[in-house]
Amino acid sequence: MKKGFYNILKANFLISEDAVKNWRFIVFCTMLAIIMIASSHSAEKKVHQIAKLNNEVRELRSEFVERRSDLMKIKMESTITGKMIEKGIGPSETPPNKIRVIIKD
């Protein structure tokens, strides 16, 4: 047991006759670790991007609701009447007349 532990510390498994197998396995494990780290970073970047876009969607939705309520207030008859009175135009005193067109063959 002591001899095996010293061999690991001295890295004899990397310089022995069958070291090619060990080096291939170490390179393979290293490449897998690099791929895993890159994949993890890519996933984290996408998560942050999704969170940022969700916040932007919430802001745009609230702005849309605010603009729609402003438009509803502007379109109200009382608001339009008030703005027209400021310009000197008032509502009509006489109701509109209906015009009928009769087509004779």
KELUMVO-516507 format. One line per 8 residues: their letters; for each residue x, y, z of C-alpha. Coordinates in Angstrom, 2 decimals. Each point is the difference from the previous one (the first is absolute). Example, Ala and Ser with C-alpha at 12.3 -4.5 7.8 and 13.67 -1.06 7.14 Angstrom:
! residues 2
as) 12.30 -4.50 7.80 ~ 1.37 3.44 -0.66 .
! end
This chain:
! residues 105
mkkgfyni) 0.00 0.00 0.00 ~ 2.82 2.36 0.92 ~ 1.84 -0.78 -3.22 ~ -3.13 0.65 -2.12 ~ -0.58 3.34 1.70 ~ 3.61 1.08 -0.61 ~ -0.30 -1.04 -3.64 ~ -3.06 2.24 -0.39 .
lkanflis) 1.80 2.93 1.66 ~ 3.06 -0.48 -2.20 ~ -2.31 -0.27 -3.07 ~ 1.51 -3.30 -1.10 ~ -3.26 -0.79 -1.81 ~ 0.77 2.85 -2.42 ~ 3.52 -1.12 -0.89 ~ -0.30 -3.77 0.03 .
edavknwr) -0.09 -2.19 -3.11 ~ -3.79 0.00 -0.32 ~ -0.26 3.75 0.69 ~ -1.54 0.66 -3.43 ~ -3.30 -1.49 1.19 ~ 0.11 2.15 3.12 ~ 0.80 3.17 -1.97 ~ -2.84 -0.69 -2.43 .
fivfctml) -2.41 -0.41 2.89 ~ 1.25 3.20 1.69 ~ -0.34 1.98 -3.24 ~ -3.47 -1.47 -0.54 ~ -1.10 0.97 3.54 ~ 1.48 3.48 -0.44 ~ -1.89 0.53 -3.27 ~ -3.25 -1.16 1.62 .
aiimiass) 0.58 2.43 2.87 ~ 0.62 2.87 -2.41 ~ -3.15 -0.83 -1.97 ~ -2.03 -0.22 3.22 ~ 1.30 3.38 1.23 ~ -0.73 1.64 -3.36 ~ -3.50 -1.45 -0.04 ~ -0.63 1.22 3.53 .
hsaekkvh) 1.14 3.53 -0.88 ~ -2.20 0.02 -3.08 ~ -3.04 -1.11 2.01 ~ 0.63 2.65 2.67 ~ 0.30 2.69 -2.66 ~ -3.33 -1.05 -1.50 ~ -1.67 0.02 3.43 ~ 1.20 3.56 0.61 .
qiaklnne) -1.16 1.05 -3.44 ~ -3.45 -1.53 0.59 ~ -0.31 1.80 3.34 ~ 0.98 3.29 -1.63 ~ -2.56 -0.48 -2.79 ~ -2.72 -0.90 2.53 ~ 0.66 3.25 1.86 ~ -0.17 1.91 -3.26 .
vrelrsef) -3.31 -1.68 -0.89 ~ -1.45 0.97 3.39 ~ 1.09 3.62 -0.47 ~ -1.45 0.14 -3.51 ~ -3.25 -1.59 1.16 ~ -0.41 2.55 2.79 ~ 0.80 2.83 -2.42 ~ -2.62 -1.39 -2.41 .
verrsdlm) -2.64 -0.08 2.74 ~ 0.88 3.56 1.02 ~ -0.21 1.27 -3.59 ~ -3.30 -1.80 -0.57 ~ -1.55 1.57 3.11 ~ 1.28 3.43 -1.10 ~ -1.58 -0.54 -3.42 ~ -3.32 -1.01 1.59 .
kikmesti) 0.02 3.22 2.04 ~ 0.82 2.10 -3.08 ~ -2.77 -1.64 -2.07 ~ -2.70 0.72 2.59 ~ -2.68 2.43 -1.19 ~ 0.39 2.24 3.04 ~ 3.74 0.43 -0.65 ~ -0.57 0.81 -3.67 .
tgkmiekg) -2.78 2.44 0.87 ~ 2.21 1.76 2.56 ~ 2.86 0.40 -2.49 ~ -2.36 1.31 -2.70 ~ -1.54 2.56 2.38 ~ 3.51 1.32 0.70 ~ 0.35 0.62 -3.74 ~ -3.41 1.65 -0.20 .
igpsetpp) -1.91 -2.91 -1.54 ~ -2.99 -1.26 1.94 ~ -2.40 -2.90 -0.40 ~ -2.89 0.41 -2.45 ~ -3.29 1.29 1.37 ~ -2.12 -1.70 -2.65 ~ 0.02 -3.74 -0.50 ~ 1.13 -1.34 -3.37 .
nkirviik) -2.56 -0.69 -2.75 ~ -0.19 -3.35 -1.67 ~ 0.19 0.15 -3.79 ~ -1.78 -2.72 -1.93 ~ 0.73 -0.71 -3.62 ~ -2.73 -1.80 -1.88 ~ 1.02 -1.62 -3.26 ~ -2.79 -0.42 -2.57 .
d) 0.40 -2.54 -2.73 .
! end
